[in-house]
Amino acid sequence: MKRPKLRKASKRLSCHKRYKIQKKIREHHRKVRKEAKKRGHKKPKKDPGVPNAAPFKEQLLREAEQRKQRLEELKQKQKLNRQKEHEKKRKLEAKKNAAKTKEKAEGKESSSKSKAKTKKLLDKNSKQSFCRELNKVMEASDVILEVLDARDPMGCRCPQLEQAVTSSGGDKKLLLVLNKIDLVPKENLEKWLNYLKKEFPTVAFKSATLMKDKTMQQQFTKRRARVDIALNTERFGSKCLLKLLQEHVKTLNKPIQIGVVGFPNVGKSSIINSLKGVRVCNVGLTRGVTKSMQIVHIDKQIKMLDSPSIIATPSNNALALALRSIIDNEESGSADVLEGVDAILNRCSKQQVVMHYSMPDFRNTEEFLTLLAQKRGMLKKGGVPDIENAAKLLLCDWTGAKISYHSQPPGSQKPPPYLTEDKIAEMQACFNLKNLEEENNNTIQALKYPSPASSIIFQSPGMTDGTIEENKVIEEASEWENLETNMEEEEEEEEEDFTESDDDQDDMEEENNEKEESKAQVARKAKLGKQQTSLTNSEKQIADEHSTSLSLSLDKTADEDDAYDFNTDYV
């Protein structure tokens, strides 16, 4: 049922109201008239005109009419002049606008090439800018903190970064920070600490984060204030790390700069926030939130340098690219996301995944994603499960801090080739390792850990290769550009070959035509020579003229001879 339209309120008034209004208006007019009389304002008298008794009345009236006509003509002329001026101004403005648009178009065409080159350098999201900022942090820092995810520490280690720090001739030191230790069983954490401390001094850390709940995240984005983290969430290992750094400052007797480096979603910015006690650096679930170097003063002697993430090379396996890639899941292709999810599920125990997501048994990744999409209500039109969004959600869970999984350290301690005994001794020289072990034990005892049954067992793929140098990233981009240019050059060469072959055929036909024409010319000239011997002098002149005309006509091409002239009438 359609709702009936309401009628508009009528403007009719009762007689009592109408008479009352009219009375008030009359009174108002009277007051106005009285005030005007007091002030001396009187009505302008009407022009009585020329009296009938006045002499030359008709002449005066004619003169008055003529004056009126002249005034009207002047007004019309002024209007026309104004219109012409307006038209001229409009034309000039139109010409100026056209010239400006042409200049802009030319400028855009000329600057489009230069802009296309500079865009890559200016774009903050580009890999080159990430590498540039990371190199700045590494050059400026005295101590480098390589942040590792405690769930897969070996997969978070970058051999290129470690080699660059150890091979640098200066006094640069490398510390390993095991973050997210609350997502790993206690026994597994102790094993990893015993494994890693033999190569580099390692600190067990649990950073304070305000991004666990969506409600807290929304409140934070609305306020945009410096919130005290100590009041909201607990942090562990910050005192241990600060003590280590302060002792290093005392040994050097100078202020130091500390660079925080690692792969995306490892918790670099959250470590700086927890050390400062205030949310200074931006933190988010998406990858690549930090896009440039940021300096944070912790005290007078210590400066922290927040850096963008390390870029994983495309030569890594699908699992490493899915978990450590800097590109956001929304930007990456659906095929890459599905491949990454498949690699994750293959490296886990099937029963534990089923128990964690509380789902029935599945045969392959597609079936698992369809079940997950149906459970979470991710459906397209017609009730079709959205597999792509389900895959992205699973990757967010694994890169974030929602899922508790753990990987076992390797059985035998085999340090990489760039780590010799001398290098390990250099890295451990300036730090008090006994105090570090005590502080790590205190943090381990203070925390609550998930049970080994609830934590998913995960097979680590090993170290992930990363690109630190900007030139290598540019080379990768230039290789694609070179491939594109080579493809274009090959297409152009093929087109040229086709055109050359066509031109060769045309040249051959033209040569054959010329040969035939030359033979015909020789035959005709021979006939003319025989005829000229038998003719008289007068006839010879006529024959010469005729021969010249023939020679001129013979010099023309066959196409011109055969051409049909449409202007002449042929009988």
C-alpha positions in Angstrom: 0.0 0.0 0.0 1.3 3.4 -1.0 1.1 6.0 1.6 -1.5 8.7 0.5 0.0 12.2 -0.1 -0.8 14.7 2.6 -2.6 17.8 1.5 -0.8 21.1 1.9 -2.0 23.4 4.6 -4.4 26.0 3.2 -3.5 29.7 3.3 -7.1 30.8 4.0 -7.7 32.9 7.2 -10.7 33.5 9.3 -12.5 36.9 8.7 -11.6 38.1 12.2 -7.9 37.6 11.6 -8.0 39.2 8.1 -9.8 42.3 9.3 -7.4 42.6 12.2 -4.4 42.5 9.8 -5.9 45.1 7.5 -6.6 47.4 10.5 -3.0 47.2 11.7 -1.7 48.0 8.2 -4.0 51.1 8.0 -2.7 52.3 11.4 0.9 51.8 10.2 0.4 53.8 7.1 -1.2 56.7 9.1 1.9 56.8 11.4 4.2 56.9 8.4 2.3 59.8 6.9 2.3 61.8 10.1 6.1 61.3 10.5 6.6 62.4 6.9 4.6 65.6 7.5 6.6 66.4 10.6 9.9 66.0 8.7 8.6 68.2 5.9 8.6 65.5 3.2 5.8 66.1 0.7 4.6 64.3 -2.3 6.2 65.4 -5.6 3.8 67.5 -7.6 2.8 66.2 -11.0 4.0 68.1 -14.1 1.0 70.2 -15.2 2.3 70.3 -18.7 2.1 73.2 -21.2 -1.1 75.2 -20.7 -3.5 75.6 -23.7 -3.3 79.4 -23.5 0.6 79.4 -24.0 1.8 80.6 -27.4 3.7 78.0 -29.6 2.4 75.1 -27.6 2.7 72.7 -30.6 6.4 73.6 -31.2 7.2 73.1 -27.5 5.6 69.7 -27.5 7.5 68.7 -30.7 10.8 69.8 -29.2 10.1 67.8 -26.1 9.3 64.6 -28.1 12.5 65.1 -30.2 14.5 65.3 -27.0 13.0 62.1 -25.7 13.9 60.3 -29.0 17.5 61.6 -28.9 17.8 60.3 -25.3 16.4 56.9 -26.3 18.8 56.7 -29.3 21.8 57.5 -27.1 20.8 54.8 -24.6 20.5 52.2 -27.4 23.9 53.2 -28.8 25.5 52.9 -25.4 23.9 49.4 -25.0 25.3 48.3 -28.4 28.7 49.6 -27.5 28.6 47.7 -24.2 27.6 44.5 -25.9 30.4 44.8 -28.5 33.0 45.4 -25.7 31.7 42.3 -23.8 31.9 40.2 -27.0 35.5 41.4 -27.6 36.4 40.6 -24.0 34.9 37.1 -24.3 36.8 36.4 -27.5 40.1 37.5 -25.9 39.4 35.3 -22.9 38.5 32.4 -25.1 41.8 32.8 -27.1 43.8 33.1 -23.9 42.2 29.9 -22.5 42.9 28.0 -25.8 46.5 29.1 -25.7 46.8 28.0 -22.0 45.3 24.6 -22.8 47.7 24.2 -25.7 50.6 25.1 -23.5 49.4 22.7 -20.8 49.0 19.9 -23.3 52.5 20.5 -24.7 53.9 20.7 -21.2 52.2 17.5 -20.2 53.5 15.7 -23.3 57.1 16.9 -22.7 57.0 16.3 -18.9 55.1 12.9 -19.1 58.4 11.0 -19.8 60.3 12.8 -17.1 57.4 12.4 -14.6 57.2 8.7 -15.4 60.9 8.3 -14.4 60.7 10.5 -11.3 57.4 8.9 -10.0 59.3 5.8 -9.1 61.8 7.8 -7.0 59.2 10.0 -5.4 56.7 7.2 -4.6 56.9 6.3 -1.0 55.4 2.9 -1.6 58.1 1.9 -4.1 60.7 -0.7 -3.3 63.5 1.6 -4.2 62.4 4.2 -1.5 62.1 1.4 1.1 65.7 0.2 0.3 67.0 3.8 0.4 65.5 4.5 3.8 66.7 1.2 5.2 70.3 2.0 4.0 70.0 5.3 5.8 69.1 3.6 9.0 72.0 1.1 8.7 74.6 3.7 7.9 73.5 6.0 10.8 73.1 3.4 13.5 75.8 2.1 15.9 73.7 -0.9 17.1 71.3 -2.7 14.8 68.3 -4.6 16.3 67.1 -7.4 14.0 63.6 -8.1 15.1 62.4 -11.8 14.7 59.0 -13.3 15.1 59.3 -16.0 17.9 56.9 -18.2 16.0 59.4 -18.5 13.0 62.7 -16.9 14.0 64.7 -18.6 11.2 62.3 -17.4 8.6 62.6 -13.8 9.8 66.4 -13.8 9.6 67.9 -12.0 6.5 71.4 -13.3 5.6 72.2 -10.3 3.4 71.6 -7.9 6.3 73.6 -9.9 8.8 76.5 -10.2 6.3 76.4 -6.4 5.6 76.6 -5.7 9.4 79.3 -8.2 10.2 81.4 -7.3 7.1 81.3 -3.5 7.9 84.7 -2.4 9.2 83.2 -0.1 11.9 82.1 -0.9 15.4 78.6 -1.8 14.5 76.9 -4.4 16.6 74.0 -6.7 15.8 71.4 -7.8 18.4 68.5 -10.2 17.9 65.2 -9.4 19.5 62.7 -12.3 19.7 59.3 -10.5 19.6 55.8 -12.1 20.2 57.1 -14.6 22.7 53.6 -14.9 24.3 52.4 -16.8 21.1 54.9 -19.6 21.5 55.1 -22.5 24.1 57.6 -22.0 26.9 59.8 -25.0 26.0 60.0 -23.9 22.3 61.1 -20.4 23.4 63.9 -21.7 25.6 65.2 -23.9 22.7 65.3 -20.9 20.3 67.1 -18.7 22.9 69.7 -21.4 23.4 70.1 -21.8 19.7 70.3 -18.1 18.7 72.5 -16.9 21.6 75.4 -19.0 20.2 75.5 -16.7 17.2 74.3 -13.3 18.3 73.1 -11.9 21.7 69.3 -12.3 21.8 66.7 -10.6 23.9 63.2 -12.1 24.7 60.6 -9.5 24.1 56.9 -9.0 24.3 55.9 -5.6 23.0 52.9 -3.5 24.1 50.3 -3.2 21.4 47.0 -1.4 21.2 45.9 -3.0 17.9 44.5 -6.3 19.3 40.9 -5.1 19.4 39.1 -3.4 16.6 37.2 -1.1 19.1 40.5 0.0 20.6 41.9 0.6 17.2 38.9 2.8 16.2 39.2 4.8 19.4 42.9 5.3 18.9 42.4 6.6 15.3 39.7 9.0 16.4 41.8 10.5 19.3 45.2 10.5 17.5 46.8 11.3 20.9 50.0 10.3 22.8 48.4 7.5 24.9 50.4 6.0 27.8 50.9 2.4 26.8 51.9 1.3 30.3 48.3 1.9 31.5 46.7 -0.2 28.8 48.9 -3.2 28.0 51.8 -5.0 29.6 55.3 -5.2 28.0 58.1 -7.6 28.9 61.8 -7.4 28.0 62.0 -3.6 27.7 64.0 -3.2 30.9 66.5 -5.9 29.8 67.0 -4.2 26.4 67.4 -0.8 27.9 70.0 -2.1 30.4 72.0 -3.7 27.6 72.0 -0.5 25.6 72.9 1.8 28.5 75.8 -0.5 29.4 77.0 -0.2 25.8 76.8 3.6 26.0 78.9 3.5 29.1 81.6 1.4 27.4 81.7 3.8 24.4 81.4 7.0 26.4 79.2 8.6 23.8 75.5 8.7 22.7 74.5 6.0 20.3 71.9 5.5 17.6 70.0 2.2 17.4 68.4 1.0 14.1 65.4 -1.3 14.3 65.3 -3.6 11.2 63.3 -6.6 10.1 60.7 -8.1 7.8 57.1 -6.7 7.7 54.7 -7.4 10.6 57.5 -8.5 12.9 56.8 -5.6 15.4 59.6 -3.1 14.8 57.5 0.0 15.6 55.8 -1.6 18.5 59.2 -2.4 20.1 60.1 1.4 19.9 56.7 2.3 21.4 57.1 -0.1 24.3 60.7 1.2 25.0 59.5 4.8 24.9 56.3 4.0 26.9 54.2 6.2 24.6 52.8 5.5 21.1 55.3 7.4 19.0 55.4 5.3 15.8 52.4 4.3 13.7 51.4 0.6 14.1 49.0 -1.3 11.9 47.9 -4.8 10.8 48.6 -3.9 7.2 52.2 -4.4 5.8 54.5 -1.5 5.1 53.0 1.1 7.5 56.4 2.6 8.2 57.6 4.1 4.9 60.5 6.3 6.0 63.1 6.6 8.7 61.8 8.0 12.0 64.0 9.2 14.9 62.7 8.6 18.5 64.7 10.0 21.5 64.4 7.5 24.4 66.8 9.4 26.6 69.7 11.8 26.3 72.2 9.1 25.3 70.0 6.7 23.1 68.2 7.4 19.9 66.0 4.8 18.1 65.7 4.8 14.3 62.5 3.2 13.0 63.0 1.8 9.4 60.8 0.4 6.7 60.6 -3.3 6.2 63.2 -5.5 4.3 62.0 -6.5 0.9 61.9 -10.2 0.2 63.5 -11.2 -3.1 61.2 -13.0 -5.6 63.6 -15.9 -5.7 62.2 -17.1 -2.3 59.7 -19.9 -2.1 55.9 -19.2 -2.0 55.7 -19.6 1.8 58.4 -17.0 2.5 56.8 -14.6 0.0 53.4 -15.0 1.5 54.5 -14.4 5.1 57.4 -11.9 4.6 56.4 -10.0 1.4 56.1 -6.2 1.8 53.2 -6.0 -0.7 49.7 -5.8 0.9 47.4 -8.8 0.3 44.8 -6.5 -1.4 47.4 -5.4 -4.0 48.8 -8.9 -4.7 47.1 -11.2 -7.2 44.7 -13.9 -6.2 46.9 -16.6 -7.6 49.8 -15.5 -5.4 47.6 -15.4 -2.3 46.2 -18.9 -3.0 49.6 -20.3 -3.6 50.8 -18.8 -0.3 47.9 -20.3 1.6 48.5 -23.7 0.0 52.2 -23.5 1.1 51.1 -22.6 4.7 48.6 -25.5 5.0 51.2 -28.0 3.6 53.7 -27.0 6.3 51.2 -27.4 9.2 49.6 -30.4 10.8 46.1 -30.8 9.3 44.4 -31.8 12.6 45.6 -28.8 14.5 44.4 -26.4 11.8 41.0 -28.1 11.8 40.8 -27.8 15.6 41.9 -24.2 15.6 39.3 -23.1 13.1 36.7 -25.6 14.4 36.0 -26.9 10.9 35.3 -30.3 9.4 38.1 -32.3 7.6 39.1 -31.0 4.2 40.9 -32.6 1.2 42.6 -29.6 -0.4 43.1 -25.8 0.1 40.1 -24.8 -2.1 37.8 -26.9 0.1 39.3 -25.5 3.2 38.8 -21.9 2.0 35.2 -22.6 0.9 34.4 -23.9 4.3 36.1 -20.9 6.0 34.2 -18.5 3.8 30.9 -20.1 4.6 31.7 -20.1 8.3 32.7 -16.4 8.3 29.8 -15.3 6.0 32.0 -14.3 3.1 29.6 -14.9 0.3 29.2 -13.4 -3.2 26.0 -13.0 -5.2 24.0 -16.2 -5.3 25.6 -17.5 -2.1 28.9 -18.4 -3.8 31.8 -18.5 -1.2 34.4 -15.8 -1.6 37.6 -17.8 -1.7 40.0 -14.9 -2.3 38.9 -12.9 0.7 39.0 -16.0 2.9 42.6 -16.6 1.7 43.6 -13.0 2.5 42.0 -13.3 6.0 44.0 -16.4 6.7 47.2 -14.7 5.7 46.3 -11.7 8.0 45.9 -14.1 10.8 49.2 -15.8 10.2 51.2 -12.5 9.8 49.4 -10.8 12.7 49.2 -12.0 16.3 46.0 -14.1 16.2 47.3 -17.6 15.6 49.7 -19.4 18.0 52.1 -21.5 16.0 55.7 -22.5 16.6 58.6 -24.0 14.6 61.4 -26.1 15.9 65.1 -25.0 15.7 67.4 -27.0 13.5 69.0 -30.1 15.2 72.6 -29.3 14.5 74.2 -25.8 15.0 75.6 -24.8 11.6 76.3 -21.1 11.5 76.2 -19.4 8.0 79.5 -19.0 6.2 79.8 -15.2 6.9 79.7 -15.9 10.7 83.1 -17.1 11.8 84.2 -17.5 15.4 86.0 -14.2 15.4 82.9 -12.4 14.1 80.7 -14.0 16.8 83.2 -13.0 19.5 83.2 -9.4 18.1 79.4 -9.2 18.3 79.3 -10.6 21.8 82.3 -8.6 23.2 80.6 -5.3 24.4 77.6 -7.0 26.1 77.2 -8.6 29.5 75.8 -12.0 28.5 75.3 -13.2 32.1 73.0 -10.4 33.0 71.2 -10.9 29.7 70.5 -14.5 30.5 69.2 -13.6 33.9 66.9 -10.9 32.5 65.6 -13.3 29.8 64.8 -15.9 32.5 62.9 -13.3 34.5 60.8 -12.4 31.4 60.2 -16.1 30.6 58.9 -16.8 34.1 56.6 -13.7 34.2 54.7 -14.5 31.0 51.8 -16.8 30.4 52.2 -19.1 27.4 49.8 -21.2 25.3 49.8 -24.9 25.8 51.8 -27.0 23.2 48.5 -28.8 22.2 46.8 -25.5 21.2 49.9 -24.2 19.3 50.1 -25.3 15.7 53.4 -27.1 14.7 55.0 -25.3 11.7 57.9 -26.4 9.5 60.1 -23.4 8.9 61.4 -22.9 5.3 64.7 -21.4 6.6 66.2 -18.0 6.1 64.6 -15.6 3.6 66.7 -13.7 1.2 66.2 -9.9 1.2 67.3 -7.0 -1.1 69.1 -4.3 0.9 70.8 -2.4 -1.9 68.7 0.0 -4.0 70.6 -0.9 -7.2 69.5 -4.5 -7.1 65.8 -3.5 -6.9 66.3 -1.1 -9.8 68.0 -3.8 -11.8 65.0 -6.0 -11.3 62.7 -3.3 -12.5 65.1 -2.5 -15.4 65.1 -6.1 -16.5 61.4 -6.0 -17.0 61.7 -2.7 -18.8 64.5 -4.2 -21.0 62.3 -7.2 -21.8 59.4 -4.9 -22.8 61.8 -2.8 -25.0 63.3 -5.9 -26.6 59.8 -7.3 -27.4 58.9 -3.9 -28.9 62.1 -3.8 -31.0 61.5 -7.4 -32.2 58.0 -6.4 -33.3 59.3 -3.4 -35.1 62.0 -5.5 -36.8 59.4 -8.0 -38.0 57.3 -5.2 -39.4 60.3 -3.7 -41.2 61.1 -7.2 -42.6 57.6 -7.4 -44.0 57.8 -3.9 -45.5 61.3 -4.6 -46.9 60.0 -7.8 -48.6 57.1 -5.9 -50.1 59.5 -3.2 -51.3 61.8 -5.8 -52.9 58.8 -7.2 -54.8 57.8 -3.8 -56.0 61.4 -3.0 -57.1 61.6 -6.3 -59.1 58.3 -5.5 -60.9 59.5 -1.9 -61.7 62.8 -3.3 -63.2 61.0 -5.7 -65.4 58.7 -3.0 -66.7 61.7 -0.7 -67.4 63.4 -3.4 -69.4 60.4 -4.0 -71.5 59.9 -0.3 -72.1 63.6 0.1 -73.1 63.3 -2.7 -75.7 60.2 -1.1 -77.1 61.9 2.3 -77.4 64.9 0.7 -79.3 62.6 -1.0 -81.8 60.6 2.2 -82.4 63.8 4.3 -82.9 65.1 1.8 -85.5 61.9 2.1 -87.4 62.0 5.9 -87.3 65.6 5.9 -88.6 64.6 3.8 -91.7 61.7 6.2 -92.4 63.8 9.3 -92.0 66.3 8.2 -94.7 63.5 8.1 -97.3 61.9 11.5 -96.3 62.9 14.9 -97.7 64.2 17.8 -95.7 60.8 19.3 -94.9 59.5 15.9 -94.1 62.6 15.3 -92.0 61.7 18.3 -89.8 58.2 17.0 -89.3 59.6 13.6 -88.5 62.0 15.1 -86.0 59.3 16.9 -84.2 57.2 13.8 -84.2 60.2 11.8 -82.9 60.7 14.2 -80.0 57.1 14.0 -79.1 57.3 10.2 -79.3 60.5 10.2 -77.1 58.8 12.3 -74.5 55.8 10.0 -74.5 58.0 7.0 -74.3 59.9 8.4 -71.3 56.6 8.3 -69.3 55.8 5.2 -67.3 53.2 2.7 -68.4 50.9 3.7 -65.6 50.7 7.3 -66.9 50.0 6.1 -70.5 47.3 3.8 -69.3 45.7 6.4 -67.0 42.2 7.3 -67.9 41.5 11.1 -68.1 38.0 11.8 -66.9 38.0 15.4 -68.0 38.1 14.5 -71.8 35.3 12.9 -73.7 36.2 9.9 -75.7 34.1 9.1 -78.8 
